[in-house]
Every structure is written in C-alpha cells, then in structure tokens.
Amino acid sequence: MSLIEFTKNRWPWNYGLTDFLEREHFFNDDFFNLEKSSPAINVKEHKNNFEIELASPGFDKKDFEISLKDHVLEISAEKEKEETGKDNGYARKEFNYRSFRRALQLPKTIDESKDIRASYKSGILRLNLQKKEDTEQKPKKMIEVI
C-alpha cells in the first residue's frame, strides 16, 4: 500500500467516530463523512435549462469525470501532485492528494439525450443541462386544509 493510499484511508480521526456515524446512519448526510470533502454547488433553473456551478479550485480540466445515468449526475475529480527537490543540503519530497465526488438526483425534466456542456475556468466547473422541449411549467396547485 502506498503512503498516499494509507493516508487517504486511515486518517486518525476517522477511527471510531466515522464508524459509529456510519453504523448508525446518523443523519445519513455527506456533511458528517470526514473522509471526503465536497465542493460548494449552485444550481440555477432557467426556462430551457439548468446551470450548475461547482467551486473546485486547484484542479485541471483533465482531472474531472462527469457522468449522467438514470437522472443521476455524478461529478468527481482526483488530483495527485508530487514534488522532489534538494535545497540547502536538505532532501525533500512533498505530495498532495485531493479528490471529491458529488452525485445529484436530477428532475425528470432533464433531456438525457442532449449533450451536457461543461467548462472549467478560474476554479469553477460549470455545467449546462437542457430540459425536454415538451416540458411546460405547471402552476403550483394549492391545497386547502379543512
């Protein structure tokens, strides 16, 4: 097992607390999972499309993997960086490993047959998902409590 795999899987604070939370399904939310860090996300709905923005600085375009299946959009990224050098007689080797994974349940109004446009600039991943053409916005039905 490499040092990176060891570090990724065995952070000291994951023992006990994470196992307890996972066994008990405590709130069953990614917020409480200490093993991964999820980037902030914004979702905007427009008349013909959805626009998704993901704050993910420090990655390159090639680091992202995006898939859509059964109205679940999965976005993940992984980056490993290693530097080696000598400075003032000291030998050093530094490494950095970062990753995340987000899965979003999309509404049935998304047209999965159309291409998803994705762009990455200034640390923001932007996705544009088209709605089905026959989708019409129905007014909210109000139900009276008697």
MDAnalysis code that builds the backbone (N, CA, C; Angstrom):
import MDAnalysis as mda
import numpy as np

u = mda.Universe.empty(438, n_residues=146, atom_resindex=np.repeat(np.arange(146), 3), trajectory=True)
u.add_TopologyAttr("name", ["N", "CA", "C"] * 146)
u.add_TopologyAttr("resid", np.arange(1, 147))
u.add_TopologyAttr("resname", ["MET", "SER", "LEU", "ILE", "GLU", "PHE", "THR", "LYS", "ASN", "ARG", "TRP", "PRO", "TRP", "ASN", "TYR", "GLY", "LEU", "THR", "ASP", "PHE", "LEU", "GLU", "ARG", "GLU", "HIS", "PHE", "PHE", "ASN", "ASP", "ASP", "PHE", "PHE", "ASN", "LEU", "GLU", "LYS", "SER", "SER", "PRO", "ALA", "ILE", "ASN", "VAL", "LYS", "GLU", "HIS", "LYS", "ASN", "ASN", "PHE", "GLU", "ILE", "GLU", "LEU", "ALA", "SER", "PRO", "GLY", "PHE", "ASP", "LYS", "LYS", "ASP", "PHE", "GLU", "ILE", "SER", "LEU", "LYS", "ASP", "HIS", "VAL", "LEU", "GLU", "ILE", "SER", "ALA", "GLU", "LYS", "GLU", "LYS", "GLU", "GLU", "THR", "GLY", "LYS", "ASP", "ASN", "GLY", "TYR", "ALA", "ARG", "LYS", "GLU", "PHE", "ASN", "TYR", "ARG", "SER", "PHE", "ARG", "ARG", "ALA", "LEU", "GLN", "LEU", "PRO", "LYS", "THR", "ILE", "ASP", "GLU", "SER", "LYS", "ASP", "ILE", "ARG", "ALA", "SER", "TYR", "LYS", "SER", "GLY", "ILE", "LEU", "ARG", "LEU", "ASN", "LEU", "GLN", "LYS", "LYS", "GLU", "ASP", "THR", "GLU", "GLN", "LYS", "PRO", "LYS", "LYS", "MET", "ILE", "GLU", "VAL", "ILE"])
u.atoms.positions = np.array([
    [0.856, -1.171, 0.000],
    [0.000, 0.000, 0.000],
    [0.902, 1.234, 0.000],
    [0.605, 2.162, -0.881],
    [1.403, 3.383, -0.956],
    [1.066, 4.295, 0.217],
    [1.943, 5.249, 0.465],
    [1.727, 6.210, 1.537],
    [0.469, 7.035, 1.280],
    [0.218, 7.346, 0.022],
    [-0.977, 8.129, -0.320],
    [-2.238, 7.340, 0.000],
    [-2.281, 6.046, -0.381],
    [-3.452, 5.231, -0.077],
    [-3.636, 5.092, 1.433],
    [-2.524, 4.891, 2.146],
    [-2.596, 4.771, 3.600],
    [-3.165, 6.043, 4.212],
    [-2.631, 7.186, 3.784],
    [-3.073, 8.471, 4.313],
    [-4.537, 8.716, 3.985],
    [-4.920, 8.404, 2.755],
    [-6.300, 8.644, 2.310],
    [-7.287, 7.805, 3.108],
    [-6.934, 6.573, 3.443],
    [-7.876, 5.646, 4.059],
    [-7.785, 5.573, 5.583],
    [-6.743, 6.126, 6.182],
    [-6.545, 5.891, 7.605],
    [-6.217, 7.147, 8.396],
    [-6.962, 8.214, 8.177],
    [-6.757, 9.409, 8.998],
    [-7.073, 9.052, 10.436],
    [-6.293, 9.521, 11.409],
    [-6.508, 9.141, 12.805],
    [-7.900, 9.459, 13.320],
    [-8.471, 10.598, 12.906],
    [-9.784, 10.964, 13.445],
    [-10.925, 10.158, 12.831],
    [-10.643, 9.330, 11.832],
    [-11.704, 8.510, 11.249],
    [-12.015, 7.283, 12.093],
    [-11.106, 6.867, 12.964],
    [-11.354, 5.689, 13.776],
    [-12.417, 5.990, 14.809],
    [-13.346, 5.110, 14.953],
    [-14.368, 5.235, 15.984],
    [-15.512, 6.139, 15.588],
    [-15.300, 7.425, 15.474],
    [-16.362, 8.387, 15.208],
    [-17.049, 8.094, 13.883],
    [-16.263, 7.963, 12.806],
    [-16.861, 7.707, 11.498],
    [-17.565, 6.358, 11.492],
    [-16.933, 5.350, 12.095],
    [-17.573, 4.033, 12.155],
    [-18.906, 4.105, 12.891],
    [-18.946, 4.835, 14.008],
    [-20.179, 4.988, 14.756],
    [-21.244, 5.670, 13.916],
    [-20.872, 6.777, 13.275],
    [-21.847, 7.524, 12.487],
    [-22.345, 6.696, 11.319],
    [-21.455, 5.954, 10.658],
    [-21.879, 5.158, 9.504],
    [-22.746, 3.977, 9.939],
    [-22.388, 3.337, 11.059],
    [-23.187, 2.199, 11.524],
    [-24.591, 2.642, 11.885],
    [-24.694, 3.782, 12.518],
    [-25.986, 4.256, 12.982],
    [-26.728, 5.077, 11.928],
    [-26.085, 5.339, 10.796],
    [-26.667, 6.182, 9.746],
    [-27.107, 7.522, 10.322],
    [-26.262, 8.052, 11.168],
    [-26.525, 9.305, 11.863],
    [-26.729, 10.426, 10.866],
    [-27.937, 10.889, 10.699],
    [-28.360, 11.916, 9.754],
    [-28.161, 11.505, 8.304],
    [-27.402, 10.484, 8.027],
    [-27.208, 9.957, 6.671],
    [-26.927, 11.072, 5.667],
    [-25.936, 11.902, 5.956],
    [-25.618, 13.071, 5.141],
    [-24.120, 13.118, 4.887],
    [-23.706, 13.550, 3.690],
    [-22.288, 13.672, 3.360],
    [-21.562, 14.649, 4.271],
    [-22.283, 15.585, 4.886],
    [-21.650, 16.580, 5.747],
    [-20.883, 15.924, 6.886],
    [-21.408, 14.810, 7.388],
    [-20.800, 14.156, 8.532],
    [-19.732, 13.140, 8.148],
    [-19.508, 12.915, 6.862],
    [-18.493, 11.970, 6.429],
    [-17.150, 12.693, 6.373],
    [-16.257, 12.375, 7.289],
    [-14.970, 13.055, 7.388],
    [-13.987, 12.613, 6.313],
    [-14.300, 11.549, 5.573],
    [-13.350, 11.018, 4.614],
    [-13.322, 11.789, 3.306],
    [-14.324, 12.578, 3.029],
    [-14.311, 13.307, 1.766],
    [-14.746, 14.744, 1.974],
    [-14.315, 15.545, 1.064],
    [-14.670, 16.942, 1.123],
    [-15.439, 17.262, -0.143],
    [-16.600, 17.849, 0.005],
    [-17.438, 18.145, -1.146],
    [-17.396, 19.631, -1.450],
    [-17.216, 19.974, -2.708],
    [-17.213, 21.392, -3.065],
    [-18.614, 21.993, -2.998],
    [-18.651, 23.308, -2.800],
    [-19.928, 24.027, -2.787],
    [-20.536, 23.983, -4.182],
    [-21.856, 23.973, -4.224],
    [-22.549, 23.840, -5.514],
    [-23.707, 24.826, -5.580],
    [-23.918, 25.410, -6.762],
    [-25.060, 26.282, -7.034],
    [-25.821, 25.675, -8.204],
    [-27.136, 25.655, -8.108],
    [-27.976, 25.166, -9.201],
    [-28.978, 26.264, -9.544],
    [-28.985, 26.664, -10.810],
    [-29.912, 27.682, -11.291],
    [-30.843, 27.034, -12.319],
    [-32.137, 27.294, -12.173],
    [-33.092, 26.789, -13.149],
    [-33.541, 27.934, -14.040],
    [-33.425, 27.721, -15.330],
    [-33.898, 28.670, -16.327],
    [-35.049, 28.013, -17.090],
    [-35.657, 28.741, -17.980],
    [-36.806, 28.227, -18.724],
    [-36.461, 26.960, -19.514],
    [-35.287, 26.935, -20.184],
    [-34.938, 25.813, -21.062],
    [-33.804, 24.935, -20.556],
    [-33.199, 25.301, -19.431],
    [-32.043, 24.526, -18.981],
    [-31.782, 24.718, -17.489],
    [-30.871, 23.898, -16.978],
    [-30.341, 24.048, -15.627],
    [-28.867, 24.380, -15.767],
    [-28.391, 25.270, -14.921],
    [-26.980, 25.638, -14.889],
    [-26.444, 25.254, -13.507],
    [-25.385, 24.467, -13.495],
    [-24.781, 24.003, -12.246],
    [-23.369, 24.553, -12.166],
    [-23.026, 25.126, -11.017],
    [-21.676, 25.630, -10.775],
    [-21.110, 24.911, -9.559],
    [-19.873, 24.450, -9.696],
    [-19.196, 23.721, -8.632],
    [-17.884, 24.427, -8.323],
    [-17.696, 24.871, -7.092],
    [-16.446, 25.526, -6.701],
    [-15.395, 24.440, -6.463],
    [-14.420, 24.365, -7.360],
    [-13.403, 23.309, -7.265],
    [-12.038, 23.827, -7.704],
    [-11.468, 24.783, -6.959],
    [-10.174, 25.341, -7.344],
    [-9.044, 24.327, -7.183],
    [-7.999, 24.523, -7.991],
    [-6.815, 23.682, -7.884],
    [-6.814, 22.453, -8.761],
    [-7.885, 22.238, -9.504],
    [-7.947, 21.095, -10.405],
    [-7.693, 21.560, -11.836],
    [-7.434, 20.610, -12.729],
    [-7.320, 20.862, -14.161],
    [-8.521, 20.234, -14.852],
    [-8.794, 20.639, -16.068],
    [-9.921, 20.086, -16.832],
    [-9.856, 18.567, -16.908],
    [-8.661, 18.045, -17.083],
    [-8.485, 16.596, -17.256],
    [-8.737, 15.806, -15.964],
    [-8.801, 16.481, -14.819],
    [-8.997, 15.804, -13.535],
    [-10.452, 15.419, -13.278],
    [-11.395, 15.979, -14.034],
    [-12.817, 15.762, -13.790],
    [-13.348, 14.552, -14.551],
    [-14.282, 13.861, -13.916],
    [-15.048, 12.805, -14.569],
    [-16.517, 13.097, -14.290],
    [-17.298, 13.242, -15.364],
    [-18.704, 13.610, -15.235],
    [-19.537, 12.582, -15.981],
    [-20.569, 12.054, -15.324],
    [-21.431, 11.078, -15.982],
    [-22.887, 11.343, -15.607],
    [-23.783, 10.888, -16.474],
    [-25.221, 11.029, -16.257],
    [-25.886, 9.708, -16.604],
    [-26.590, 9.146, -15.628],
    [-27.313, 7.898, -15.862],
    [-28.529, 7.860, -14.955],
    [-29.674, 7.540, -15.539],
    [-30.938, 7.431, -14.788],
    [-31.203, 8.668, -13.934],
    [-30.987, 9.836, -14.529],
    [-31.234, 11.129, -13.890],
    [-30.374, 11.371, -12.651],
    [-29.232, 10.715, -12.577],
    [-28.260, 10.983, -11.521],
    [-26.995, 11.509, -12.192],
    [-26.641, 12.736, -11.852],
    [-25.430, 13.363, -12.369],
    [-24.333, 13.132, -11.341],
    [-23.257, 12.502, -11.781],
    [-22.136, 12.245, -10.881],
    [-20.921, 13.024, -11.366],
    [-20.348, 13.797, -10.456],
    [-19.170, 14.611, -10.751],
    [-18.086, 14.218, -9.758],
    [-16.925, 13.873, -10.280],
    [-15.810, 13.546, -9.399],
    [-14.529, 14.110, -9.995],
    [-13.555, 14.287, -9.132],
    [-12.248, 14.769, -9.563],
    [-11.196, 14.198, -8.633],
    [-10.023, 13.976, -9.202],
    [-8.917, 13.442, -8.428],
    [-7.633, 14.068, -8.940],
    [-6.793, 14.498, -8.012],
    [-5.530, 15.128, -8.396],
    [-4.452, 14.684, -7.427],
    [-3.352, 14.259, -7.994],
    [-2.199, 13.844, -7.205],
    [-0.997, 14.624, -7.720],
    [-0.276, 15.253, -6.807],
    [0.869, 16.049, -7.188],
    [2.041, 15.655, -6.304],
    [3.184, 15.487, -6.929],
    [4.367, 15.110, -6.175],
    [5.538, 15.967, -6.628],
    [6.271, 16.504, -5.662],
    [7.445, 17.329, -5.961],
    [8.652, 16.738, -5.251],
    [9.779, 16.742, -5.927],
    [11.027, 16.286, -5.341],
    [12.069, 17.352, -5.590],
    [12.923, 17.600, -4.612],
    [13.959, 18.596, -4.826],
    [14.974, 18.615, -3.707],
    [16.098, 19.264, -3.942],
    [17.135, 19.453, -2.926],
    [17.304, 20.948, -2.716],
    [17.383, 21.330, -1.443],
    [17.537, 22.729, -1.120],
    [18.411, 22.846, 0.124],
    [19.512, 23.560, 0.028],
    [20.430, 23.770, 1.147],
    [20.834, 22.473, 1.844],
    [21.096, 21.445, 1.082],
    [21.528, 20.180, 1.656],
    [20.401, 19.303, 2.174],
    [19.183, 19.816, 2.164],
    [18.050, 19.011, 2.611],
    [17.413, 18.322, 1.409],
    [17.104, 17.055, 1.550],
    [16.339, 16.351, 0.523],
    [14.879, 16.408, 0.951],
    [14.020, 16.683, 0.039],
    [12.602, 16.741, 0.389],
    [11.778, 16.096, -0.713],
    [10.649, 15.595, -0.294],
    [9.688, 15.043, -1.238],
    [8.314, 15.394, -0.683],
    [7.588, 16.187, -1.414],
    [6.267, 16.621, -0.977],
    [5.214, 16.055, -1.917],
    [4.083, 15.701, -1.349],
    [2.990, 15.216, -2.187],
    [1.679, 15.796, -1.678],
    [0.712, 15.811, -2.577],
    [-0.609, 16.334, -2.273],
    [-1.615, 15.465, -3.009],
    [-2.643, 15.043, -2.335],
    [-3.695, 14.237, -2.947],
    [-5.031, 14.854, -2.570],
    [-5.857, 15.128, -3.578],
    [-7.186, 15.694, -3.348],
    [-8.187, 14.982, -4.237],
    [-9.371, 14.791, -3.718],
    [-10.431, 14.203, -4.530],
    [-11.783, 14.586, -3.942],
    [-12.807, 14.461, -4.767],
    [-14.181, 14.630, -4.302],
    [-15.090, 13.879, -5.251],
    [-16.312, 13.652, -4.781],
    [-17.354, 13.016, -5.590],
    [-18.691, 13.586, -5.131],
    [-19.488, 14.054, -6.075],
    [-20.836, 14.546, -5.792],
    [-21.806, 13.839, -6.724],
    [-22.931, 13.450, -6.209],
    [-23.988, 12.854, -7.011],
    [-25.259, 13.651, -6.772],
    [-25.898, 14.064, -7.867],
    [-27.110, 14.871, -7.773],
    [-28.259, 14.160, -8.486],
    [-29.373, 14.016, -7.797],
    [-30.579, 13.466, -8.408],
    [-31.228, 14.595, -9.202],
    [-31.334, 14.414, -10.498],
    [-31.890, 15.458, -11.361],
    [-33.381, 15.236, -11.593],
    [-34.107, 16.306, -11.877],
    [-35.536, 16.161, -12.168],
    [-35.752, 15.451, -13.508],
    [-36.926, 14.889, -13.667],
    [-37.267, 14.150, -14.899],
    [-37.392, 15.078, -16.104],
    [-37.361, 16.382, -15.884],
    [-37.476, 17.329, -16.993],
    [-36.169, 17.468, -17.780],
    [-35.074, 16.908, -17.282],
    [-33.783, 16.959, -17.981],
    [-33.836, 16.018, -19.185],
    [-33.353, 16.497, -20.314],
    [-33.279, 15.690, -21.532],
    [-31.913, 14.995, -21.572],
    [-31.876, 13.734, -21.167],
    [-30.619, 12.987, -21.117],
    [-30.031, 12.708, -22.496],
    [-30.857, 12.837, -23.538],
    [-30.348, 12.560, -24.887],
    [-29.506, 13.718, -25.434],
    [-29.636, 14.887, -24.837],
    [-28.866, 16.050, -25.297],
    [-27.529, 16.116, -24.570],
    [-26.552, 16.694, -25.257],
    [-25.223, 16.834, -24.679],
    [-25.237, 17.795, -23.498],
    [-24.393, 17.496, -22.535],
    [-24.184, 18.392, -21.408],
    [-22.942, 19.212, -21.730],
    [-23.065, 20.520, -21.640],
    [-21.901, 21.384, -21.870],
    [-21.218, 21.617, -20.528],
    [-19.902, 21.411, -20.515],
    [-19.126, 21.615, -19.293],
    [-17.936, 22.501, -19.609],
    [-17.653, 23.442, -18.708],
    [-16.474, 24.292, -18.855],
    [-15.866, 24.499, -17.478],
    [-14.562, 24.761, -17.462],
    [-13.850, 24.967, -16.196],
    [-12.960, 26.185, -16.346],
    [-13.197, 27.176, -15.500],
    [-12.418, 28.406, -15.564],
    [-12.373, 29.035, -14.177],
    [-11.193, 29.491, -13.778],
    [-10.990, 30.194, -12.505],
    [-11.523, 29.406, -11.306],
    [-11.344, 28.089, -11.320],
    [-11.743, 27.262, -10.185],
    [-13.211, 26.918, -10.114],
    [-13.983, 27.273, -11.143],
    [-15.420, 26.989, -11.163],
    [-15.732, 26.051, -12.336],
    [-16.323, 24.901, -12.021],
    [-16.808, 23.980, -13.045],
    [-18.260, 24.340, -13.317],
    [-18.582, 24.623, -14.589],
    [-19.947, 24.985, -14.977],
    [-20.511, 23.918, -15.903],
    [-21.735, 23.501, -15.607],
    [-22.436, 22.516, -16.431],
    [-23.754, 23.113, -16.881],
    [-24.147, 22.795, -18.101],
    [-25.409, 23.263, -18.647],
    [-26.178, 22.048, -19.132],
    [-27.320, 21.779, -18.518],
    [-28.156, 20.630, -18.852],
    [-29.465, 21.125, -19.454],
    [-29.803, 20.618, -20.623],
    [-31.011, 21.049, -21.327],
    [-32.248, 20.326, -20.800],
    [-33.362, 21.057, -20.759],
    [-34.644, 20.460, -20.397],
    [-35.292, 19.861, -21.646],
    [-36.245, 18.972, -21.421],
    [-37.023, 18.422, -22.530],
    [-37.857, 19.545, -23.129],
    [-38.038, 19.500, -24.441],
    [-38.758, 20.580, -25.126],
    [-40.234, 20.634, -24.772],
    [-40.823, 19.499, -24.485],
    [-42.252, 19.484, -24.204],
    [-42.568, 19.765, -22.736],
    [-41.564, 20.134, -21.969],
    [-41.769, 20.435, -20.558],
    [-42.396, 21.821, -20.414],
    [-43.509, 21.861, -19.767],
    [-44.117, 23.165, -19.516],
    [-44.240, 23.344, -18.010],
    [-44.046, 24.543, -17.569],
    [-44.140, 24.850, -16.149],
    [-45.612, 24.887, -15.760],
    [-45.999, 23.965, -14.919],
    [-47.372, 23.945, -14.425],
    [-47.445, 24.771, -13.158],
    [-48.505, 25.527, -13.014],
    [-48.614, 26.343, -11.791],
    [-48.769, 25.442, -10.566],
    [-48.300, 25.940, -9.457],
    [-48.384, 25.199, -8.207],
    [-49.841, 25.076, -7.812],
    [-50.261, 23.872, -7.437],
    [-51.630, 23.637, -7.001],
    [-51.694, 23.839, -5.497],
    [-52.555, 24.706, -5.069],
    [-52.708, 24.982, -3.652],
    [-53.789, 24.077, -3.084],
    [-53.508, 23.488, -1.947],
    [-54.435, 22.583, -1.300],
    [-54.858, 23.201, 0.022],
    [-56.166, 23.309, 0.168],
    [-56.702, 23.919, 1.375],
    [-56.852, 22.877, 2.464],
    [-56.421, 23.229, 3.651],
    [-56.577, 22.341, 4.807],
    [-57.900, 22.688, 5.468],
    [-58.735, 21.667, 5.655],
    [-60.046, 21.930, 6.282],
    [-60.155, 21.276, 7.636],
])
